[in-house]
Amino acid sequence: MSEKYKRKYTFGEDYGTSYYKFGPITLGEKPEIIENRGYFPDKRSIMYRLMGVERDVIVGKNLPLYLESREDLSTRLIYPMRNGVIDREDERAWKVIYEITRYGLEMFKPVSPDFKGYYVCASLSSVAPRYMYEKLFEIHRRIDEETGLIKAVTIIPQPLAVAIAHKAPTCVVIESGHGNTQICPISRYPIRGAIVALNRGGSDADAITSQILYDAGYGDIAREEAIVRRVKEAIGLIPRNLDEAVREAKRNPEKYRVKFKIPGTRIEIDLGRDSWTRFLIGEYIFNPKNEIFESYFRRGLPKPKDMKVGEVLFKGMLDFGEAIVEAVEKCPIELQPYLYNKVLLSGGNFQWKVPPEFSGIAVDAVTKIRLLLKEKGIEEVSVEMAPEPKYSVWKGCIVYGYAVPEDYAWSWDRMEGWIKLHD
Amino acid sequence: MTEDLIDKLVFHFTSKGFMECSVDSIDPSSRPEIAFKKGESRVFIYIIDIDSLSGKGAIMKKIARAITNEHSNLTYLAIPSEIESSIDSGVLNDCGVGLLVVDDEVREVIPAKNRVVKPMKIGEELMERIRELESKISKFERAIVELESMISRVSEARTTGESIALSEKIASVERRIEAIEEEMLDIKRKLNMLEEKLERRRAEVAEIPVEAVEEVKAEISVEGLPSFFKDNPWVNILSTRGRRVEEHK
């Protein structure tokens, strides 16, 4: 039964910080995708009564239709995985996870009589503590009891899924998301003791973009999170060397001048002679230790701090090069050259443009990582960007779910295998 | 009246090279009406004018203050000539306190005796700081003098044709340095691009020994499955989970 059955009924779930990507193996190359969030409507509101909403939490593609006043959003709209870790006692966040998991599975409820439940492979952040695994298993068990949709379930760390999707059994995966970055060496198994977590991600680039906009006189725009993110994506550059890039941009201000018109509005942002600040946005993600950032910290830019979540210490100010070296050096010496031989970058935080006219001054994420490692004396290194990083975790889940034998039972020591929910 | 006396005393002492100094920082119990300084030597003057005679024991109090003062090298009592007769000059003489009688001019009737002075009540730290500041000031003064002489030399040179030629030369050198800097930056950019190309080539040809030595026999079929299954070594690695003892870190 196994192989043939799994060809139809393997199901992948990627609980990303911003999006939940899910779907069965039969979807082919791309999963379904919804925002990883849930909305708790105000049950007293007229809207609630008119719409006839019965559930406590709304998730899925139609969620925006239920949104009410803007003031309420911060308390009613919950992004449970914002930091990759959910508190054990955060009932609302777990409620959202239950709802989106059920939503995803019910979207692909097969009608075929041979269906006995999916082999579900879910994926969590590599820094997720054990209780998150327990909670997620519990949620799947409950959904199976209610729907019969899950035959067996397993959970793998996201970097392992990335390595699987990119066909790399020995590598270092750097997964950089909205709130944090995980560096995970892999050699057929994730080397859990060597994982390094950074308390820095795309949201930090948003923060410095906001400060740059504020300094340039666009204080109103600086407060709009979604607009700031678009500005960051449009104007941010990674410098090969920050000091040289700033000097060059100040010398040729017209060449580096940037204007950005916010689509659908009359607003145009023009950084004018301060266009050199574009380079700060990219540098800040990779290396926030440059002296130039001190003046921003003094003016209120939140300095990335060391932070303990559960048992994991998320480091704030380590540059990406140092973090990779720290992770690799926790592995056996013999393995280290092989790990440097394949450094995989994954996650939306590595998607940076390099306009051809700035080549030599601005670089892409791959080159920046290579340069940071070179500074630390690591030259024999191969860095690659995961193509289509958005879907690679889901793809890895599908391969894992399909390939791992069904009789390989879950072990808390190994943190892998299947938990069978019903026959 | 006191102002008149003070004016005359100031004239008297300044004409002898003394400088008037502030009495505000002196302990009130021994504070004089007026004080002077010349080098390290300090002079305190206690004034008894006709107005102060109306207070009971005012003269005695003033004399006592003058006698007990330990912070000046020379101490004087200054009085208008009208009350000269009421002062016991012998007592003052015994105590080392001088007597100045002021009418149209200032007469030194009894000279004051020079005494060793107790240091003022200023903290050692403060004194140290003052000394530091003084030394800094003197350095600044020297620097200012040097700068002034340099400026005067430069302004003298400017007037000559030689200096015009020199500044033209400097400007030309500056232009050349700027051009060289730009060229260097351009070369550096090109070098970086070449390096990047080289790195990419290296990455393309780089072999990954671990994968090369792995000879994994396909155990399950991936035909008809999505493209990410094709040539994926993980399929076979994962399909052996639980089937054989594997190295596990």
Interface residues (C-beta under 8 A of the other chain):
Chain A: E3 R7 I25 G28 E29 A163 I164 A165 K167 P169 T170 S187 R188 Y189 I191 G193 R240 E244 E248 C331 P332 Y338 N341 K342 S359 G360 I361 V363 T367 R370 S382 V383 E384 K395 I398 V399 Y400 Y402 A403 V404 P405 D407 Y408 A409 R414 E416 G417
Chain B: L185 K188 R189 K190 N192 M193 E196 E199 R202 A203 A206 I208 P209 V210 E211 E214 I220 S221 G224 L225 P226 S227 F228 F229 D231 N232 P233 W234 V235 N236 I237 L238 S239 R241 G242 R243 E246 E247 H248 K249
